[in-house]
Amino acid sequence: MDAALRFATAVQGDAGTACDLLAPGTRQELEDQDGPCPTALPDQNLPRASGPGEAEVYGKDAIVRLSGDTIFLARFDEGWRVTAAGCVDAGKDKPYSCSVKGN
């Protein structure tokens, strides 16, 4: 998914753009915990990721596995937005553990 790759690229140097690609709940949770998104997002130490990767779409939700990161997306009126990033598979029958996530 293009939104996941754009987010992964922006995280490496354009936090403002990366923040704009976050889902509202995800951005709110990050800001509630760590302050303004453009300052807080770089401090999350998200892994360096690149594409092309693979995507699985489930209705209005998607999971994108890039080289270096797994990113979850949801479709909003304005397009796909990142709901979680910096995600690691926690094992069979367990949810992913994510550095950035919304409620």
C-alpha positions, 0 to 999 in steps of 0.5 A: 500500500502506498500510504505505508511506504510513504509513511515509512519514507517520511518517518526517516526525515519528514515527521510532519508528513509522517504525522499527517499519515497517522490515523486520528486515534493513533496520532492522538494517543501518541500526542497524549503520551509523548507530546506534539507528533512532529517531535514525538514520532522521531523519538519512537525509534521506528525501524527503517523500512522499505518496499515493495513489501506485501499487503493484505486488505480486509475490508477497511483495514490492511496490514503491510509487511515492508522490509524492516517493518509491519504497518497497519492501515485503515481506510478513512474518507481522506484515504488510507491512514496508519493505525500502527507502526513499528509492529513485530509479530509476537507469536502464534495467537498473540497480537502484534507488538507495536511501537506506535498505535492507536486505541 
